[in-house]
Amino acid sequence: PFTAGPRNCIGQKFAMLEMKATVAKLLLKFEIVSCGHVPILAAETVLFSKNGVKVTLKTRM
C-alpha cells in the first residue's frame, strides 16, 4: 500500500519499524504452538496456504 518511486509514502519506514517492534514484543511474551492444522499449499508467485495457517499462542513463563 506504500507505492514506490520519488513520491513514496513518508511513513513507510516508520510503519515497518512499528510492525517489527510489535511482532518482537509478541514473540517475547508468547510462544507459537502448532494446533495440528495441515495447510493446503498453493504455488503462485509466492507460496501460500489456501486454508490459512492456524496456530495457538501460549504465554511464556
Secondary structure by P-SEA (a helix, b strand, c coil): ccccccccccaaaaaaaaaaaaaaaaaaabbbbbcccccccccccbbbbcccbbbbbbbcc
